[in-house]
Amino acid sequence: MVLVASMILAWISLMPIGWIGYLMFERAMRSEMVMLIICGLAAFGWNLFHLRWLLCDLYHPDKPGMEEGKCGLQAARVFGVQFLLAIACTHASGEINPIGMQQWFWMPTAGFAGVLLTRRLHMVVVLCLMLAVSSAREYVVQGVYPALYWACGQLTTSVFIMGCCFVMTQASRQRKNTARVAAELRSANAQLELRADQAAVVAVEQERNRLAREIHDAVGHSLTVVVVQLEAAQALLHESPARALDSIQKAQRSSREGLAEIRRSVSSLRATPQDERTLAESLTSLITGAERPGLKLVLQQSGKSRPLPSLVEISLYRCAQEGITNACRHAGASEITVHLDFTSDTSVALSVADNGRGFSAMPENGHGLKGLRERAVLLNGSFFAGSEQRGGGFCRMVVPG
């Protein structure tokens, strides 16, 4: 494209110089011919030099073209020098104007206007100035009618060249914009794919964590109760067979409860409805299964119970499970109190307190406490666990509901 545009510019600029210069040579106008050649070559060199960054802006955006923020100053400089060089070439040609060759000196100005200027008003201003300056010179040299012929001829050729260059430039700019938008879309699509992959990884990780919590909370508690009841049965086997049998039966019930919990977890994974028991009924069943000789479990409730979302009920139930399991396994408690609090209209709380050794013998980063914290965070709630000043441990979950 640069080669073609340079050849066209060379034809427009050098053709009138050669023709008019030859006629001057025949008429022995040596000094005028030399002046015309100097002015014509200067105009050709100036236009050819600026043609490079014009085409760089249009077809090679990766190469240096117009400087950002200086386009208006550069355009004014280009047109100002072009006007002066065109006037100099026209003046050096004198009265020699075969088939309107002097008008060719103004064609680069029209072409640059179509390429450089994006507003039609600016192009009209440049065209009017060009016609006024060149026609005024023709009027001074030749008279009124030659000036009118000059203006009509230059108007048609200038409008044609300016229009062609403007259409070509707009097509090139549209192509550049299309390529830029396509590149932005490709980049955005790549970013979306990356974020989708990251979201998939996070989703898989969250599902793994949820499964780990369900397995720990459902199976861990049930097995702990079974072990405790069987140990109690073993200790009471010779002294009190009836109480030992009662412990064995509780261990059986706990194992059945654990199996039911596993089935409920699988059902929740399959998005099937939960069982019809309320949270208070589930907690009552949990406490009954965990009771053994020497251990007292109490369920307390504040406020009027209300239906809760299934995820909220499951999280509170797991909190009670984990609190009872920790009190039995680590704290050596003899009394455990589970408190369900409905007094708030916007949230529900469940706390488990015991009279054992507290959390000093239990690792704080255990899977159970970590899982309860994660459950609370997922529900925009909070979870606390620690040892009380008067002795014993406690854990408390507060979630919206």
Steps between C-alpha positions, in 0.01 A plus 500: 500500500785739576657429160173557311426822688855622440470432126171690482649791692805498270276507193289789631799702621764436232280484189410872497861593586633303203238626254512865602880485540535365147288784362711748696815346357367546147427864574844550646361573847797340675479678836124450529545131412763452771279678756204279405708182528630603843155585632344189345763263639472665842122451495542139385755425770290662771186310400684171456655531845164559669332234294698243702350574841157549346506147360657368822200628692264340250660164425781439750388598851805325645734749332545862611256738335340816629592589855205482737380842609681679211281396205342844465837680502651256251201532267517882514873489426450262208225707339682828562818385326296337220320827435828691483665244269193484272493881475875502425463236227203683346685832511813345348292358214385849404246499218597155372208270586450227238157332549482625859829346616549765769196366683691176561721686747197520731393136472727372781337754733155362414623141544659572837181675612297187422743283697591723792168663581216301653239777508332609180488860620878510525531360149260766369707771668824371341328472161364855521839641602671310221250625238514856632882521498552334162210679329615836636843445348339401166278806513799729551698340217234408241178685587145418601394231253820297521467518880144366477607216270786427738269488803252267327770264379684490829177459696402185309845340511560592865161371612556175308848441645398605850195273491697200375767543765239550771311181406825304484607634837166424663509144367851456637405644838196273511723205426735603780210543742360161402839339556538677835151394614571144386825499698320637807231235464762227472672633811171525689404150388835366621451673835147358528628151426770543762249622757266214411783252557584668829133495604480131412807428712354700790165323463668160509700605807188627676315178421788296637497706817124453531529125457779494759280690745204272441708186546669635813182635658270208415728198536744634759237584759311173457813289531612697804167432673516132405851469646402679821187288549686176432772599747231571757336164424834323544553665838147415619481151353578316826364750752171589328413297192173692456679835480760345272222380271352849504837644388521241224153593383598868498807413295273320256270800478798728449632283220156507338493878543843520337377292210195724471728806503705354218183437303382855565836633383474297182144621455611860536763442236226371272286805580214296649283629784620457858312297759198654665650537850541848642832626632387460862393140435832422335687649794290301744582180313866596495510557877312177573748299298799661668386450860683247717553436868686790661415743223208741512382673182245781507324671209378854559311732266436875510238665287240348273630255243443575132574326171859541386672436168639151472862618484452701818346203683778267384771746611347548845453126537867442407602761757313308771654172380852638506455669837370179664771289336778734619358514851486119517831429331731776627344694788397214730174682575223360716240757398433644156242768419376564148320833466293593194424873487215640284466833682639701208276562198789505255728223627503176692775382735603164639750456781649197670652541848656242729662482844814318385859607443415731215702522184846469654531134400344539156682623187353828384556423134311174504282409207180537702548860613642598161197348330261689728677828429473433128130421534440824689691706243305346211176606672632850583502409868761456772643222715684524833666232709711516814520449874292685755657681797303297751613180335371285222486558130244646267433546131240726342371546145290796393353500149227702325165328505 
